[in-house]
């Protein structure tokens, strides 16, 4: 090998090493499609929000974002997969209250810690929780529902998107408050649970606005677990109005990357998420589904990190007091 060739080879090797550095990766990111894992079956609230966000973020980033449903174990199967994936920004997860907060209290052998094993990207949408039954259910108000399930222990059932999901956690909280045992039927997502409810195979659900608001005409909706009524469901009473003021629950859906994803890439993803939440079309679709869009301060990665930690602290004692665990 000649001296010139050796020098050229060394120079090329140096350039290759430079291109492989995190900063260089961030400058070219993204140069191929991104996968956004939804850890539940298609058609549920988290899936719907993920697809709305992915559509706009893909246009901003100039690369397609493929939504992949990886259901199982209350959303922890898909979340674990992302936690263990390469931290390069090309595999993300749309987590929620269940997968990234309640899971800490529910799963003694949880394979990840939502507070430390992910890089928060952006909180996409808050989702107030409602309780709704099928049209022929024999109760018409929340107090009638409470009286019915307390008078008939174990007779009625509710469905949810898997143990540890937001829909499961909210019903656990509700039943803990009223002191009534109720059979639960887990599904691989809230979408299938809603289909079963509409088919009268379930008695009721505790679900997010995204799943219930489009079906208001087909359901009996007893309560929204918020201090104020929802613009998209103005006839549904609040917890206080329905006589159970302590029943307050708002779900949330947020994008996370694996721990170690370069800050420059997280910032780029966050900027694309912010652009989506600023778009009038995206905002209209989310608001029509009853979502609450975080303000600018609540859309930062640091805000999401603090929110996850606060939610873990809030829900872990509730879950333990209710005596609910999942293996």
C-alpha angles and dihedrals in degrees: 000000000000124000090248092050091049091052091047090050092051091048092051091048090052092050091049090051091050092051090053093056117108092246092055090047090053092050092056096038121156107027096147138029120297124224118221109194117211105197093210138061119283119273100039127114097267091048093050093049091046092054093047091051095041093053094058097035090054091058091050094048095042093231133092119257112213114207110214122189112217105172130184144099096029092305096308094109094064092038091053090051091055093044088057096043127103109284097232102112095255096102118052136163132219098219129180143191091291100048098037105034116010091046090073092063097035104047116055090188099039109165094219141032109230090206096058111015098066139054107230112231109175142331102235106185143349115224120200114219126239136185115226136170134195118274096260097049109129096235126076103182136037092252090052089050091051092048091048098051093043092051092048108041112200095358098106130052141205131203131221144173096264137303107306096019120131091253091052095045093051093053090046088055092047095049091046090055095049097036097232127137113222131177114249127209115201122210131182091256142349091265094068090042091055090049089053091048092051088049089053092241087123131044100218147335138213101220145156124270090250091066100036106037094066088052100044093117091054099047144057104240114196107181148351113223096226136095093246135040120261120251088220093051105028095161095058112096122232123243092262093047090050093051101256105091093166091064099096119150133154121177123209138199123209141169120242135182126204118276112273097034105148114262091234090059093045089051091051092050090046091052090052090049091049090050089053093050090048093053112103093218093052092044092050093051092049095045092048087057090054096255124153111224115215116241120245093273090051093053097069124103090240091054091052091048091053091045093054092051092048092049092050089053091047101047104034094073091044091054094045092047089053090052094232121149135162129205 
